[in-house]
Amino acid sequence: MALFDEDLEAAGWPEVARRFHDHIRQADAVLIATPEYNYSVSGALKNAIDWASRDGNAWSGKRVALMGVSSGPIGTARAQLALRQIMVAVDALVIPQPQVSLGPASLVFGPDGSLADEASARRLVTLVEAVLAR
Ligand SMILES: Cc1cc2nc3c(=O)[nH]c(=O)nc-3n(C[C@H](O)[C@H](O)[C@H](O)COP(=O)(O)O)c2cc1C
């Protein structure tokens, strides 16, 4: 997705940014699975959030659940704190608990890529139930 800037926005939205905005606006709830880049979210995720916050702010009042997976043992816990702060700024309703921080990825996922760690899988189910119950 093109990097957001107001000149580009004024010239006409890129198709992919418009489509992303529409998806967020129409969603009943959103689950964001983030990586951790230098203790925070990736620039790509922040950029997508910024696009969707424009032209009517698709995030406003939206139920949002956070999760993440990283190659290290912290499992994006630091990135999720940063993401939580960003989502406050865009007026989203972030589900407070449970925290789903998966890592190291090599241990929690099986060879076929499925979530193999049962405790992690249970927390993920609880998170989805929590966001749908709001
Ligand atoms: C620029 C960069 C910074 C990273 N910083 C962290 C970090 O702070 N903590 C962590 O656990 N992993 C960190 N990683 C490792 C990522 O968790 C790992 O590369 C992961 O696979 C990234 O997911 P993605 O491929 O979906 O972007 C970093 C990776 C990159 C490329």
The ligand as an ORCA input file, in Angstrom:
! r2SCAN-3c Opt
* xyz 0 1
  C      13.169     -4.755     11.208
  C      12.825     -5.906     12.117
  C      12.733     -5.703     13.483
  C      12.392     -6.759     14.335
  N      12.229     -6.507     15.650
  C      11.785     -7.485     16.465
  C      11.480     -7.208     17.830
  O      11.617     -6.091     18.307
  N      11.032     -8.226     18.604
  C      10.843     -9.500     18.106
  O      10.401    -10.361     18.849
  N      11.102     -9.781     16.804
  C      11.577     -8.818     15.981
  N      11.818     -9.091     14.666
  C      11.642    -10.469     14.175
  C      10.229    -10.640     13.636
  O       9.370    -10.994     14.702
  C      10.231    -11.759     12.595
  O      11.094    -11.389     11.548
  C       8.835    -12.008     12.046
  O       8.892    -13.142     11.212
  C       8.284    -10.803     11.247
  O       7.005    -11.102     10.750
  P       6.582    -10.689      9.253
  O       7.474    -11.543      8.349
  O       5.135    -11.038      9.166
  O       6.881     -9.232      9.102
  C      12.178     -8.050     13.800
  C      12.297     -8.243     12.420
  C      12.606     -7.215     11.598
  C      12.685     -7.448     10.101
*
